[in-house]
Structures are given as C-alpha cells and as structure tokens.
Amino acid sequence: MTHKVIIEADGGSRGNPGPAGSGAVLIDAETGAILAELAIFIGIATNNVAEYKAVLAAIELANEIVPSAQLHVRMDSKLVVEQMSGRWKIKNEGMQELSSQMASAIGVREISFEWIPREQNSKADALANEAMDAESRVIRKYIGEPGTSTINVVTLATKQTAADLEYNPELPSSVRAPRDVTKKLTTIILVRHGRTLLTETHKISGRGGEDPQLSELGREDATLVADELAKVGQTGIFSRVLKPTAIVSSPIARTRETAEIIGHRLGVKLATNDDIAEIAFGAWDGHTNAEVAATWPELYSQWRGDIKIAPPGGGESLEEFDERVQRGKSSILEEYEGQTVVVVSHVMPIRGFIKAAIQANWPAYWRLSIAPCSITVLRFWGEEAAEVTVINYTSHL
C-alpha cells in the first residue's frame, strides 16, 4: 500500500483572467510511479484560481485512490504554498472560499506543502496547458498490480461545453457587464414548491388563502429536486456552481415542506423570509380563473391590465407585491453575500427575482413559465450586476 504520495500541481490562465486550466500528477513517493494525472479546463479564471483548483482536484482524487496516504504537495506557486502552510494570510475572498474547500477535502489526513522552482514542475505545467489547449477535463488513473509490470490506464474525459467555455466563476461573463463590482458573487437557486391539490386542479393559491400542504405528487417532486440539488458543485449541469450553504423559504406551508425535504437531503439548515411569499389573491383564492372571471367580470378585467388594482378581500396589487418581493430579494443578497442559496418560493416571487436580474418591466410577471419544483439559477453581485444562468429547468422531474 502507498503510504506517501507526492502531488505536483500547477495552473495557468491565458489572459489572467482568461481561459484557464489546472494540472496535477500523483506520484508514489517510494517507487516514483505515477498513480494518476489530471488536466482540467476551468473556464475563465485567474492563474491563482487555477493553481488552487489544481491542488483541490488532486486532493479529491487522492481521497478516491489513496485515501490513507500522507500527501506532500509540490508546486511553483509561492502564494498557494505559503497560504496553505498558514504562513501568509489569505486576503482575497475567492481564495478564502477555495482554501475552505481544500481544508474540507483534506480533513484529518496529514499533508505538507513545498515550493519548487518552475523548471521542476514541468509535468503539472504540461497538464495545465493540455487542459487549456483541449478545453476539456481528463483524469488518467494508472492501476497496476504490485510486483507486476502490467499497468492499466483508465481515462475519464469530459468535453467542455459551450456554456462552460464562457462561464466566469468570479465576475459576470459578458464583457459589457460591470467589472468593478464591490459585492461578492451570490448565487441564488430558485425552486418553486411541489404540487398541491390546488395546483393539480388549477385553482388560485396565494398568500393568506387555504395554505395547502404538498400532495403525494408534490412530495415526489420535492424529493426529485432535492436529489438534483445534491449534485450542485459536483456533477451535472450545475457542477460549476458552488455547493449551497443556506436554504431560505417562503413561510407558506407548501414551500416550507418542499424546503425541508431539500434541507434534509443537503444537510443545510432552513430559514424563512416573509417577503418572498406568494402574492395575495384575497377573495379569489381557491377559485379557478374561469370562476373569478364569471363572478367578478369587470374587476377581473381591470385587474388583468392594471398593476395598481388588487383583488377584493385583502388581495395585493402587482405593484405592492413587487415592492415586497424586491425587498425580500435584497435582504437575502445582503445576509448571504458570497454564498450559494437555495430559495424555495412560488411562481410570482421567482418571476420577481428574474425581473430584477434582467432589469425587466412588468411583463416579466406574465411572460415566464415556472413549473412546480423547477430550478432557476441567477447570479447577483449585490445590486451592482446580475446574470441569468438557467430558467425553469425541469429535466430532473
């Protein structure tokens, strides 16, 4: 069994920030045999981010193939070596997040870091350049039986998608977007609640109404979306998004129940925010749209075309609702700045978040389809900048 493994790691960026790649090789310290090597294209990033991610990926691979071995990391980045050795303070918040992920990957195993001249780190440098050239992710595991000369090579390759190519993990991706943002990136993963009996019968269900629980199908929806969210930051189409560290739910029963199922799956504590509850429909709650149109024909017609008109019996106008939900969005961005937050809410609040992200006008509230337990991913830099990643994703259902 291998007792000590040397990790040689490097990262590069063509533009700094620009297209970036991470490379690393795992070596048996006793025999000098290469155990594995990786070349990972990470999109648009800086040299330092690529170097940190090279070490992180190598440690995660070591956890898989040599879980009990002592690790010795060698690299030509004095910044990473000194910071991870605890001799230099980590001031950059992006680096702080990566160092936190690295500490989690290291766990209790023994690890040390050593600076080496660039010319002694040629293997890792070549792998980082391989990743940048091919714009892909490749992991090669060299598996051989002790005492034999036979080595089997297992290669795992993932082609970089067009979406990944332009994904910037730190700043808005478009060159026209603000680059001088002062707020940290906060990723909001919006999830609509699962189905209820009112959802299934196409009846209006808002704030202050019947407040139904999830139906059996709704609980199935919530379980499926929870399984999908468990992949965030690891595999699948959301692998580049940082793992969620918080869940915020509307206080309404169907959203709380959905959020509890997600929170249990992710191991994340749940908080509620009253401002992201569904719009109030007053006396119209529990009726179908056809029933409302038949009972309140004139008011219903006026309401459909005027953002200032509210349903009778305690309903909210669209203008009043928008002010509330934008207040809720801002409070979440302030409280969870720099994190990935799962926000479990309803059709209208989710549309309100999207409206804010793209600085849209009122039609955003009726031109977007948001299915039960769909996923919408928005990226915010406070109120300074925003980016839409995906809207109404439902492939997990």
Sequence and secondary structure as in RCSB ss.txt:
>XXXX:A:sequence
MTHKVIIEADGGSRGNPGPAGSGAVLIDAETGAILAELAIFIGIATNNVAEYKAVLAAIELANEIVPSAQLHVRM
DSKLVVEQMSGRWKIKNEGMQELSSQMASAIGVREISFEWIPREQNSKADALANEAMDAESRVIRKYIGEPGTST
INVVTLATKQTAADLEYNPELPSSVRAPRDVTKKLTTIILVRHGRTLLTETHKISGRGGEDPQLSELGREDATLV
ADELAKVGQTGIFSRVLKPTAIVSSPIARTRETAEIIGHRLGVKLATNDDIAEIAFGAWDGHTNAEVAATWPELY
SQWRGDIKIAPPGGGESLEEFDERVQRGKSSILEEYEGQTVVVVSHVMPIRGFIKAAIQANWPAYWRLSIAPCSI
TVLRFWGEEAAEVTVINYTSHL
>XXXX:A:secstr
   EEEEEEEEEESSSSEEEEEEEEEEETTT  EEEEEEEEEEEE HHHHHHHHHHHHHHHHHHH TT EEEEEE
S HHHHHHHTTSS    HHHHHHHHHHHHHHTTS EEEEE  GGGGHHHHHHHHHHHHHTEEEEEEEEE TT S 
EEEEEEEEE  HHHHT  SSS SSTTS S   S  EEEEEEE    HHHHTT    TTS      HHHHHHHHHH
HHHHTTTTTSGGGTTS    EEEE SSHHHHHHHHHHHHHHT  EEE GGGS    GGGTTS HHHHHHHSHHHH
HHHHT TT   TTT   HHHHHHHHHHHHHHHHHHTTTSEEEEEE HHHHHHHHHHHTT  GGGGTS    TT E
EEEEEETTTEEEEEEEEE TT 
